[in-house]
């Protein structure tokens, strides 16, 4: 089992002669380290826009940058932070960058970062109500607030497990191209409400399904990871996952009056995720979160309009929210359709690769109906309309270069 030194002195956290006792939660260190971490975070968000979105590194680079073996002795925290800046950050794909358009982003906010830091510091393990009452009840409260924001049926806030669903699973929007699947034929109701409720009509018919899964880290500024699962019948879930060893038994759990989080997942332990979700909603309110979503959708519409205004491009899938699927049009038709599609795929692949190599924007692709398509996802927490327009200018410029290069090759 490895090659640990059998000399007891080898297990000391500090070299002989330091005369210190290892105190991983020394109060002065906690304050000092967190101040430096907060300064790092603040500086990172101020400068991330100027960083290349995609790193110029090769697989295995970090093993060359850092030690192959763990250090034996301690080092000042400043050394750790220096290596973080010099080795780790240059190898990151910056999802926080306002020039990140490749995937649905993991949005973030000051309140979420603060909530995550506090939750990590408390290090609460939420498996039973008895072990962590506030963590358990905070999760229930945050889920209830979110359900009310989404106007979900009250049956999904039923924690007694007495309800019984009659529907099945439905994907509302596909990840690849964000095409919507109608939950129920409720067109008239949607039209009546679309003027005031914005996008809420897309959930018409949700009362017919058994469960709903959504991720606040995607669009509700809550940072990765935070995914919420609503079930109509709690017993269907807990009946499969419940565990009841003797050391976890307690009066509160036996009474049936509380929710034990250990019975909601495969692992028994659970991080205090509900804290950051509550802090985001409590700090910003539903109005600000709705404003953020509407702003992202408006920016995506701006990009869609720019694409439609250039005859070289086409929008492949109608935009519903903040994802635009587009491509360079095939230049051939009729009997030469196949050749035109092949040329179009080559051109679009090259466009994506050239864009991403610049470090000024990052886009991804998907395949729709056999066609290679570029995905432009709006939603990064730092994004503004100027970033969308700047990306579009880069797309146009790069496309012009590709067309010119293709003409020279003929």
N, C-alpha and C positions, 0 to 999 in steps of 0.2 A: 504493500500500500504506500508507494512513494518512497522518498528518501529523507524524511524529516530527521534532523540532527537529534540524537538521543541525549545530548548535553542539556540539562534543565536551563542553563543560562541562555541557551539559544532562543528560548521562548520569551525572553524579556522584550517588552515593547520598545525599550530604549537601550542604548549601548551602556555597558558597564561604566559606572562613574557619573552618569547623568544625575543620579539621585532624585529622580522624579517618579511619581506614580502616574500611570496612564489614566487620564481623565477625559474621555471622549466628549463629555458634555460640560466641560469646564465653562462656567458662565462667561468669563472674559473671552474665551475662544469663540463661543457661540456668537457673541456680539461682534467680535472682530471679523470672523469668517463671513457672517451674513451681511455685514456692511460691505465687504469686498465683493461678495456675490451680487448684491443689489446694484452696486456701482457697475459691475460687469454687465448685468442685464440692461441697465439704463443706457450704457454706452453702446451695447449691441443694437438696441432698437433705434438709436440715433444714427448709426452707421450702416445698418443692414441694406439700405437702399443702394448704397454705392458698391456693395460687394457683388462679385459674380454669383449669379443665382446657382449655377452648377459648378461644382469644384473640378479643378483640373488635376485629378489624382488617379492612380491606378490601383487595382485590388492589391491589398497587402501593404499599402503605403504606411499605415500607422504602426505596423510592427517594425518598420525601419526607423520611424521617427521616435518611438518610445522604446523603453527597455523590453527585452525579450523575457526577462524574469522579474518578479515583483521585488521591490526594494526591501532590504532587511531592516534598515533603520528609518526613523522618522525624518521628515524634512519640513522646513517652514511652509506654511500654507501658500505663501507667495510663489514658491517654486511650482506648486501644483497649478496655480492660476496662470503662471507664465507658460507652462506646457499646454494648458488648455487653449490659450490664445494662439500659441505658435504652431501647434500640431493638430489639435482637434477642430478648431473653427475653420481653418482653410480646407478641411476635408468634408465640410457639411454642405448639403443642399439646403438652401435657406428658404424653407417654407414660409418664414415670416416676411420675406421680401415682398414689396409691392409689385415686383416684376415677376412674381411666381404665378403662372396661369395654367400649369399643367394638369393639376388634379383639384378636386374639391378640397379647399384648404382646411387645415385645423386652426380655426380662429382662436384668438387670444385677447386678453384684456388685462389691465392693471389689477382689477378686482380678482380675476381668475388666478393670476400669478401669485398675488398675496394669499389667496385662499389655499393654493397648492403648497406654498411655503409653510403656512401655519399648520395645515393638515399633516405635512411631513414632519414638522417639529413635534407635534402632539403624538404622532406615531400610534394613533388609536387603531386597534384591531377590532373591527366590528363583526362579531359572529353571533352574539346573543344580545338581547336588550339589556340584560343584567350586566354584561361586560362593558357596554358602551351605550347608555340610554340616549345621550344627546346625539351621537352619531347615527343611531338607528332612527330616531324621531326626526332629525334634520333631513335625512334622506326621504322619509315619507312626506314631510312638509314641502321640500323642494319639488318632488314629483307631483304633488297636488297643485302647487302653484303653476308648474309647467302645463299640467293638464288643463287648468283653467285658461291659461294663455292661449292654448290650442283649441279651446272649446270642445274638448273631448267629452263623450258621454259620461255621466256619473258612474256608470257600471265599471268603468276602468279605474275609478278611484275607490272601488270596493275592496277593502282589505280583509273582509271576513271570509272570502272565498265562497260565498253563497250563490253568486251569479253563475250562469251557465251560457256559454257562447253557442251560437248556431252557425257561424261562418267558418272561414278558413283563412289561410295566409294569402296576402296580396302585396305585390311590390307596387308602390305608388309611382315611383320614378326610377328609371333604370340608371345605374351608375355610369355606364359607358357614354350614353348620349342624352340622358335626362328626359327620355320620352315618357309621357305620363300614361298610366293605366287607369282608366276610370273605375272608381270603386262601385259606382251605381249610376244608372241612367237618371241623372237629376239635373239635366241641362237647364230647365226653366228656373229651378231654385238657384242654380249657380249664377244665371244671368241677373236674377233679382238682387242677389247679394254682392255681386262682384264690385259694384260701385263703392260700397262702404267697407266691406270686409277684406278687400284686397285679394289674397290668395286662399282664404279660408275655405272657399267653396271646393277646393281640390280634395278636401276631406269629407265631402258629402258621401254618406253611406258607410262611414267608419264604424257606426254603431252595429254593423253586421259582422264585423270580424272578431276573432277571439283574442288577438294580441297585436300590440303595436310596438315596434322598436324604432327608436330615433336617437340621434347622437348630437347632444348640445355642443360637443367640441367641433362640429362641422360649421354651424352657422350662428350659434348663440354665445360666442366669445368665451367659451369655458375651458379651452385648452385640453389637449389630449392627456388622458383619455376620460371620456364621460359619456356613456351610452345608457339610455333609459329604456326599460322594458315594462310595458303595461300589459297585464293579463286580466281577462274577464273572470276567470276562475283560478284563484290562487292555488287551490288544492291540486290542480293538475301539475303545477310546477313543484310545489313542496313535496308532493307525494313521491316524486321521482328522486328528489335531491336531499330529502330530510335525513339528518343523522342525529343520533341522540345518545352519545356516550355518557357515562355516569358523571364525568367531571364537568360536563356542560349543563347538567340538570339544575334547575332553579325554580323558585316559586313563580316568578313572572312568566317564564316560558310555559310551565305546566298549567297556568291559569288560562292560557289561550287569549289573553287580553293584549298581547304585544306581538310585533313582527320580529322574528329572528332571521337576520340576514344570512346566516349560515345555510338556511334551507332554500335559498334563492339561487344558488350557484354550486359549481362542482367543488371549488376550494372552500374551506371553512372560513379562513380569514378574509377580511375585506377592508380596503383602504377607505378613508373618510372622504370619498368623492363628493358626497352631498354638500359638504361645506362650501366648496368653490362654486357649485351651481347656485346655492342659496345666496352667496356673496355677490355673484354676478347679477342675479335678479333683484336682490335687495338694493344694490348700489345703483344700477342703471334703470330698473323698472321696465315694464313691458313696452312702454312707448319708445324708449331709446333702442331696444332690441329690434322692434318692428322697423324703426327708422333705418337701422343698419341693413336689414334685409332688403328694404325697398331701394336703398341707395345702390346696393350691389346689382339688383335686377335692372335698375335704370342704367347703370354703367354697361351691363351686358347688352342691353338694347342699343345703346350708343354704338358699341362695337358691331353688333349685327347690322345696324343701318350703314355703317362704314363699309362693311363687306358687300352688302347689297348694292352699294353705290359704285362699285368697281367691277366692270364687266369681266375682268380676269378671274373673278372668284364667284363662288356660289355657297349659299347656306344649305347644308345637306339635310338637317333636321330642324323643324320649327322650334325656335327657342321658347321655353316655358318659364324658366327661372333665370339663372345666372351662368348658364353654360351655352356657348355657341360652337356648333360643329360646322366647320367650313372647309373648303379646299380650293385649290387652283382648278379651274374648269378644264375638262378635256378639250383639246382644240380640233378634234376630228369627230365626224358624225357619220351616219349612214353605214355603209359597208365597212368603214374603218373604225367602228366604235371600239372594238377590242384593242386595236393599236392605240387609239386615243386614250383609253382607260389605262393602258400600261404606261404610256407617257405621263399621264396625269399622276399616277402613283409615284413614278420616279421623281417627278417635279416636286410633289408634296413631301416626299421623304427628304429630299434635298433641302427644301425650305425649312423643315423642322430641324434638321441637323445643323444647318448654317445658323439659324436663329439661336439655338441652344449653345452653340460654340462661342457666340459673342459674349455670353454671360450677362447680356442686357435683358434677356427675357427667357422664359422657360415654358414651352408648350409640349403637350403630349399628343398621342394619336389614338384612334380606335378604328374599327372596321364596321361599316354600316352597309348592309346589302352587298357585301363583297367589295366595297369601295374604301380605299385608304383615306381617312378623314382626320383633320387636325382638330384638337379640342382646345378651346380658350375658355378657361374657368375663372370667373371673377369672384372675389370674396375675401382676399387676404385682408387682415385687420388694418393694414396701413395703406391699402390701395385707395387712390383718388382717380378722378377722370383723366388727369394728365398722364398717369401711368398707362391707362388703356390706350389713349391717343398716341403716346410715344411708342408703344408696342406696335400699333397699327402702322405707323410711319416706318418702323423697322421692317415689318412684314412686306410692305409695298416696295421699299428699297431693295430688299433681298430678292424679292420676286423678279423685279426688273433685271437684277444682275443674273439671275438664273436663266431668264429668257434670253438675255444677250449672250450668255455663255453657250446656250443651246444652239443659237443661230450661228455662232462662230464654228461650232463643231460640224456643221453640215457642209 
